[in-house]
């Protein structure tokens, strides 16, 4: 396993598809089905930006419209990410792997 600049192993998240549960640093993170799918997408794309639309399309299908105007889906994605962060922080108060990519979406980082 690689190390971070401070010599510690990078933070890890694993997924148990058979039980639809996430494990963060050995702790179970209780996620809904939608939250699980989004967290898994972000981890799979770790280190790369994932757009609001890509996240929304994962859950609702390509091009589905919701909310006010053409960009209304962004509020739904922001609320979903807020819930995911909260649940990971319940397992680890120092959790900060999901970072905002202003105007675009989110990125899962391997730091920490």
C-alpha positions in Angstrom: 0.0 0.0 0.0 1.3 3.5 -0.9 2.0 6.1 1.8 1.0 9.7 2.1 3.5 12.5 2.5 3.3 12.2 6.2 4.2 8.4 6.0 0.7 7.1 6.8 -1.2 4.8 4.5 -3.8 6.5 2.4 -7.4 6.5 3.7 -9.4 3.6 2.2 -13.0 2.9 1.5 -14.3 -0.4 0.4 -17.7 -1.6 -0.7 -19.6 -4.8 0.0 -22.0 -5.1 -2.9 -23.7 -8.1 -1.5 -24.8 -6.1 1.5 -24.8 -2.7 -0.1 -22.6 -1.3 2.6 -19.5 0.9 2.7 -16.6 0.4 5.0 -14.4 3.4 5.9 -11.2 2.6 7.8 -12.9 -0.6 9.0 -16.1 1.1 10.2 -19.5 0.5 8.6 -21.0 3.6 7.0 -24.8 3.2 6.7 -25.8 4.6 3.3 -29.0 4.5 1.3 -28.9 2.7 -2.1 -28.4 6.0 -3.9 -25.8 7.3 -1.5 -23.9 4.0 -1.8 -23.9 4.2 -5.6 -22.6 7.8 -5.6 -19.9 7.1 -3.0 -18.8 4.0 -5.0 -18.6 6.1 -8.2 -16.5 8.8 -6.5 -14.1 6.3 -5.0 -13.8 4.4 -8.4 -12.9 7.8 -10.0 -10.7 8.8 -7.1 -8.4 11.7 -8.1 -10.6 12.7 -11.0 -13.4 15.2 -11.1 -17.0 13.9 -11.3 -19.5 16.3 -12.6 -22.9 17.1 -11.1 -24.6 15.8 -14.2 -22.7 12.5 -14.2 -23.7 11.9 -10.6 -27.3 12.8 -11.2 -27.5 10.7 -14.4 -26.2 7.7 -12.4 -29.3 7.8 -10.2 -32.0 9.0 -12.6 -30.9 8.2 -16.1 -29.2 10.3 -18.7 -30.8 13.7 -19.3 -33.5 13.4 -16.6 -34.7 16.9 -15.6 -35.6 17.9 -12.1 -35.7 21.1 -10.1 -35.8 24.6 -11.3 -34.4 25.3 -14.8 -31.7 23.5 -16.7 -29.4 23.4 -13.7 -31.9 22.4 -11.0 -30.4 19.0 -10.6 -27.3 20.5 -9.0 -29.2 21.3 -5.8 -30.3 17.7 -5.6 -26.7 16.5 -6.0 -25.4 19.0 -3.4 -27.9 17.7 -0.9 -27.0 14.1 -1.6 -23.3 14.8 -1.2 -24.0 16.6 2.1 -25.7 13.5 3.4 -22.9 11.3 2.3 -20.3 13.5 4.0 -22.3 13.6 7.2 -22.5 9.8 7.3 -18.8 9.3 6.7 -18.0 12.0 9.4 -20.1 10.0 11.8 -17.7 7.1 11.3 -14.7 9.4 11.2 -14.9 13.1 12.3 -11.8 13.9 10.3 -13.3 12.6 7.0 -12.5 15.1 4.2 -12.1 13.0 1.1 -15.0 14.5 -0.9 -13.9 17.9 -2.1 -15.9 20.4 -4.2 -14.9 21.2 -7.7 -16.6 24.7 -8.0 -19.0 25.0 -10.9 -18.4 21.4 -11.9 -18.9 18.7 -9.2 -16.8 16.7 -6.8 -13.6 14.7 -6.4 -12.7 11.9 -4.0 -9.2 12.4 -2.8 -6.9 9.8 -1.3 -5.2 12.1 1.1 -5.6 11.6 4.9 
